Amino acid sequence: MASIWRDFLIAVVTALRKPDERSLAEERRRAVERLADETIRKHQPPANPPE
């Protein structure tokens, strides 16, 4: 989870530095997707609970 937040913060810092708009948008999209995937996995119940 820490790597997701790190990637997100890197995307924010990069945005403040005014790089190429297309690459910035792509980096932000990837960071948000990773954060969303991690959040979904965290809140999903296990598929096959142990018996």
C-alpha positions in Angstrom: 0.0 0.0 0.0 2.9 2.3 0.7 4.1 2.0 -2.9 0.7 3.1 -4.1 0.8 6.3 -2.0 4.4 6.9 -3.0 3.4 6.6 -6.7 0.5 9.0 -6.1 2.7 11.5 -4.3 5.2 11.3 -7.1 2.5 12.0 -9.6 1.4 15.1 -7.6 4.9 16.4 -7.3 5.5 15.8 -11.0 2.3 17.8 -11.7 3.6 20.7 -9.8 6.7 20.7 -11.9 4.7 21.2 -15.1 6.0 18.4 -17.3 4.5 17.1 -20.5 0.7 17.1 -20.0 0.1 13.7 -21.7 2.7 11.9 -19.6 1.4 13.6 -16.4 -2.2 12.5 -17.1 -1.0 9.0 -17.8 1.0 8.8 -14.5 -2.0 10.2 -12.5 -4.3 7.7 -14.1 -2.0 4.8 -13.2 -1.6 6.0 -9.6 -5.4 6.3 -9.2 -6.0 2.9 -10.7 -3.4 1.3 -8.3 -5.0 3.0 -5.4 -8.5 1.9 -6.5 -7.3 -1.7 -7.0 -5.7 -1.8 -3.6 -8.8 -0.4 -1.9 -11.0 -2.9 -3.6 -8.8 -5.8 -2.6 -8.7 -4.5 1.0 -12.4 -4.4 1.3 -13.3 -7.6 -0.6 -14.1 -10.7 1.5 -12.0 -13.7 0.7 -13.4 -15.9 -2.1 -13.1 -19.2 -0.3 -13.1 -18.7 3.5 -11.0 -21.4 5.3 -12.9 -24.2 6.9 
